[in-house]
Amino acid sequence: MHPEQEDVIRQARLFLEEIYAHYAEPVPQAEVQLELEKLRERVAVQPLRRLRAFTWVRWAAVLLILAGLGWWSWPEKPATPEPASLHWALKTNSGKEPVTVLLPDGSMVTLEKNSRLWYPVQFPKDKRAVQLYGDAFFDITKTRIIRSSCTRLN
């Protein structure tokens, strides 16, 4: 059919005849076992070292512990001033309706329900600062002061 490939076909035929001649007789069981053992050694998986296998677990545990300690130590409610020792007044609205508070400088604060307001009995000359836990509306009186601030505690 293909006279130009006659040489290639002849070489392939010789190759196949040699293979058939070589494997014509059965292979001894010992030789099969030896070849299987060589194959097992080549494909054997080395076990992971225990230290490396659990390194990520250790780091995850450390991070989890640190996160838990951080959450546990985070203050649930901010520290509140002691009204008597710091000369501050405390006004709490535990009712359902807003409550109006008049501050010493004439400013008015409307506290919403479940809100608390700490304010100095007398404001210093250079600042007006109050602390609020909850919600409130401020109507600030204009005076000549250096600064005023409100710290929201929730």
Buried (B, 14 or more C-beta within 10 A) or exposed (E): EEEEEEEEEEEEEEEEEEEEEEEEEEEEEEEEEEEEEEEEEEEEEEEEEEEEEEEEEEEEEEEEEEEEEEEEEEEEEEEEBEBEEEEBBBBBBEEEEBBEBEBEBEBEBBBBEBBBBBBBEEBEEEEBBBBBBBBBEBEBEEEEEEEBEBEEBE
